[in-house]
């Protein structure tokens, strides 16, 4: 806060006016993570960062826009650009990275063939010792499912995700550190399906499950038993569906829930476990929290009936949602047209996501605080309206992968 102290000492009673009118640059710099050739499709290269770890490393997806397209799981080290993530050697087709831990190991899904060589099937995978480890699919009642992916990975190697069982019903799972099999997390009482979206360092899973009365509720799971988060919300703010997307080490959860049909708001649990409505940005109708750090700061995106996505950050000290684009420094605002989705935030306030460059390309990004600059306070610059093409026009491969990540996707993240 050096700048604020200087204003106070030099300008006395005019400090507020000088501080507000003189600030021409936000507190974040932005790194373009690039995009790499995934080996399929004639379109331009697109990418998105899906998670960030404690040191600023990211996981993500890169692909060619257009059809046909092949998506590639990618990873970046702190300060670096995307590179291909290690995946199991039996890959055939696309791969996706949705989670990353402090060691830089990623987790996600990749396509391979059935044992009989017919059809494609998505297997969950994690990286260990620099190699992709095949976690397979879910074995339920002695029958194997066909698709699975890791969505959360902690520093001990424990993972969670979502898999289709042999009935083609989605089920949440967990994987022990060093394990190679998926263990079913039971849905909420009376429910039939569940999604595993994130996991903290204590191994507590967060996700969503249907219930006996048909609605979908956010849950946390210690072991294999899911506990309904909405049971702790006597205010009943979220009367419809809800989903927990990220969980920090104190057990605080970020996610989203429905207020009315078609209207969703991001939420953050408080110390009592109640779901606090985070609201929406101006000119938006819905919001979705995607990432959460141990300081209780959440990130995600807002949209306006599907016409465009706008990345946001929520800081408890401000108690308000802020448009991330308006928090960029001048160089960042010149290089980028808009920031569409914020997917993760670590305890150093580094933020991962996806945006649109000034030249129209869609790339993953990493935001980092500028030393000595305040970062989370209302932007004083005009924030552009996002183009409607963001995410909806990415092309077959990455559009499908990223749409799963945007909402209710079989995924979610926190900061490892």
Long-range contacts (C-beta under 8 A, 24 or more apart in sequence): 1-372, 1-374, 2-372, 3-372, 3-373, 3-374, 4-374, 20-380, 23-380, 24-330, 25-329, 25-330, 25-373, 26-326, 26-327, 26-328, 26-329, 26-332, 26-333, 26-373, 26-375, 26-379, 26-381, 27-327, 27-329, 27-369, 27-370, 27-373, 27-374, 27-375, 27-376, 28-324, 28-327, 28-328, 28-329, 28-332, 28-351, 28-367, 28-368, 28-369, 28-370, 28-375, 29-328, 29-329, 29-331, 29-332, 29-367, 29-368, 29-370, 30-328, 30-329, 30-332, 30-335, 30-336, 30-365, 30-366, 30-367, 30-368, 31-79, 31-365, 31-366, 31-367, 31-368, 32-81, 32-335, 32-357, 32-363, 32-365, 33-58, 33-60, 33-76, 33-81, 33-82, 33-363, 33-364, 33-365, 33-366, 34-81, 34-82, 34-363, 34-364, 35-62, 35-63, 35-82, 35-361, 35-363, 35-364, 36-62, 36-72, 36-74, 36-82, 36-83, 36-84, 37-64, 38-62, 38-63, 38-64, 38-69, 38-70, 38-71, 38-72, 38-94, 38-397, 39-70, 39-72, 40-64, 40-68, 40-69, 40-70, 40-397, 41-65, 41-66, 41-67, 41-68, 41-69, 41-70, 41-395, 41-396, 41-397, 42-66, 43-69, 43-395, 44-361, 45-361, 46-361, 46-362, 46-363, 46-394, 46-395, 46-398, 47-74, 47-82, 47-354, 47-362, 47-363, 47-364, 47-398, 48-341, 48-343, 48-353, 48-354, 48-362, 48-363, 48-364, 48-398, 48-402, 48-405, 49-76, 49-343, 49-344, 49-352, 49-353, 49-354, 49-364, 49-365, 49-366, 50-96, 50-97, 50-98, 50-99, 50-343, 50-344, 50-352, 50-405, 50-411, 50-413, 51-97, 51-98, 51-99, 51-100, 51-291, 51-343, 51-344, 51-352, 51-413, 51-416, 52-100, 52-291, 52-343, 52-344, 52-345, 52-346, 52-350, 52-351, 52-352, 52-366, 52-415, 53-100, 53-101, 53-102, 53-104, 53-346, 53-415, 53-416, 54-102, 54-346, 54-347, 54-348, 54-415, 54-416, 55-102, 55-104, 55-346, 56-346, 56-348, 56-350, 56-366, 56-368, 57-100, 57-104, 58-82, 58-100, 58-344, 58-352, 58-364, 58-366, 59-85, 59-97, 59-98, 59-99, 59-100, 59-106, 59-107, 59-108, 60-97, 60-352, 60-364, 61-96, 61-97, 61-398, 61-401, 61-402, 62-364, 62-398, 63-94, 63-394, 63-395, 63-397, 63-398, 63-401, 64-395, 64-397, 65-362, 65-393, 65-394, 65-395, 65-398, 66-395, 66-396, 67-395, 67-396, 68-396, 68-397, 69-395, 69-396, 69-397, 69-398, 70-94, 70-397, 71-95, 71-96, 71-397, 71-398, 71-401, 73-97, 73-106, 73-108, 73-110, 74-364, 75-100, 75-104, 75-106, 76-366, 77-104, 82-364, 85-127, 85-132, 86-127, 86-130, 86-131, 86-132, 87-125, 87-132, 88-112, 88-123, 88-125, 88-132, 88-133, 88-134, 89-132, 90-134, 91-132, 92-120, 93-120, 94-397, 94-401, 95-125, 96-149, 96-401, 98-149, 98-150, 98-151, 98-152, 98-161, 98-405, 98-411, 98-413, 99-150, 99-151, 99-152, 99-153, 99-159, 99-411, 99-413, 99-416, 100-153, 100-416, 101-153, 101-154, 101-155, 101-157, 101-416, 102-155, 102-416, 103-155, 105-153, 105-157, 106-153, 107-150, 107-151, 107-152, 107-153, 107-159, 107-161, 108-149, 108-150, 109-147, 109-148, 109-149, 109-150, 109-161, 114-146, 121-146, 121-147, 122-146, 122-147, 122-148, 122-149, 123-148, 124-148, 124-149, 124-150, 124-159, 124-161, 124-163, 124-173, 124-175, 124-182, 125-150, 126-150, 126-153, 126-157, 126-159, 126-175, 128-157, 128-178, 133-180, 134-180, 135-159, 135-175, 135-180, 135-181, 135-182, 136-180, 136-181, 136-182, 137-163, 137-164, 137-182, 138-163, 138-164, 138-165, 138-171, 138-173, 138-182, 138-184, 139-181, 139-182, 140-165, 140-166, 140-171, 140-184, 141-166, 145-171, 148-173, 148-182, 149-410, 149-411, 150-175, 151-196, 151-197, 151-198, 151-409, 151-410, 151-411, 151-412, 151-413, 152-196, 152-197, 152-198, 152-199, 152-205, 152-206, 152-411, 152-412, 152-413, 152-414, 153-199, 153-416, 154-199, 154-200, 154-201, 154-203, 154-416, 155-201, 155-416, 156-201, 156-203, 158-199, 158-203, 159-199, 160-185, 160-196, 160-197, 160-198, 160-199, 160-205, 160-207, 161-196, 161-410, 161-411, 162-194, 162-195, 162-196, 162-197, 162-207, 162-410, 162-411, 169-193, 170-194, 170-195, 170-410, 172-196, 172-205, 172-207, 172-209, 172-221, 172-226, 174-199, 174-203, 174-205, 174-221, 174-224, 183-224, 184-224, 185-221, 185-224, 185-225, 185-226, 186-224, 186-225, 186-226, 187-226, 188-212, 188-217, 188-219, 188-226, 188-228, 194-219, 194-226, 195-243, 195-408, 195-410, 195-411, 197-243, 197-244, 197-245, 197-246, 197-255, 197-411, 197-412, 197-413, 198-244, 198-245, 198-246, 198-247, 198-412, 198-413, 198-414, 199-247, 199-414, 200-247, 200-248, 200-249, 200-251, 200-414, 201-249, 202-249, 202-251, 204-247, 204-251, 205-247, 206-244, 206-245, 206-246, 206-247, 206-253, 206-255, 206-412, 207-243, 207-244, 207-412, 208-241, 208-242, 208-243, 208-244, 208-255, 208-408, 215-240, 215-241, 216-241, 216-242, 216-243, 217-241, 217-242, 218-242, 218-243, 218-244, 218-253, 218-255, 218-257, 218-275, 219-244, 220-244, 220-247, 220-251, 220-253, 229-253, 229-269, 229-273, 229-275, 230-257, 230-275, 232-269, 232-272, 232-273, 232-274, 232-275, 233-273, 233-274, 233-275, 234-274, 235-274, 235-275, 237-267, 237-275, 237-277, 238-265, 238-267, 238-275, 238-277, 242-267, 242-275, 243-408, 243-412, 244-412, 245-288, 245-289, 245-290, 245-291, 245-300, 245-412, 245-413, 246-289, 246-290, 246-291, 246-292, 246-298, 246-344, 246-412, 246-413, 246-414, 247-292, 247-414, 248-292, 248-293, 248-294, 248-296, 248-414, 248-415, 249-294, 250-294, 252-292, 252-296, 253-292, 254-289, 254-290, 254-291, 254-292, 254-298, 254-300, 255-289, 255-412, 256-286, 256-287, 256-288, 256-289, 256-300, 256-407, 262-286, 262-305, 264-288, 264-407, 266-298, 266-300, 266-312, 266-314, 266-321, 268-292, 268-296, 268-298, 268-314, 268-316, 278-314, 278-321, 279-320, 279-321, 280-321, 281-310, 281-312, 281-321, 281-323, 283-385, 284-310, 287-312, 287-321, 288-406, 288-407, 289-314, 290-341, 290-342, 290-343, 290-344, 290-412, 290-413, 291-342, 291-343, 291-344, 291-345, 291-351, 291-352, 291-413, 291-414, 291-415, 292-345, 292-414, 292-415, 293-345, 293-346, 293-347, 293-349, 293-414, 293-415, 294-347, 294-415, 295-347, 297-345, 297-349, 297-376, 298-345, 299-324, 299-342, 299-343, 299-344, 299-345, 299-351, 299-353, 300-341, 300-342, 301-340, 301-341, 301-342, 301-406, 306-392, 307-388, 308-340, 308-385, 308-386, 308-387, 308-388, 308-390, 309-340, 309-341, 309-386, 309-390, 309-391, 309-406, 310-338, 310-339, 310-340, 310-383, 310-386, 311-339, 311-340, 311-341, 311-342, 311-353, 311-355, 312-342, 313-342, 313-345, 313-351, 313-376, 315-376, 317-376, 318-376, 318-377, 318-378, 320-378, 322-376, 322-377, 322-378, 322-379, 323-379, 323-383, 324-351, 324-353, 324-367, 325-355, 325-379, 325-383, 325-384, 326-378, 326-379, 326-380, 326-381, 326-383, 327-367, 327-375, 327-376, 327-379, 328-367, 329-370, 333-381, 334-358, 336-365, 337-384, 337-387, 338-384, 338-385, 338-386, 338-387, 338-390, 339-365, 340-386, 340-390, 340-391, 341-391, 341-406, 343-405, 343-413, 344-413, 344-414, 344-415, 345-415, 346-415, 346-416, 347-415, 349-375, 349-376, 354-391, 354-402, 356-386, 356-387, 356-390, 362-390, 362-394
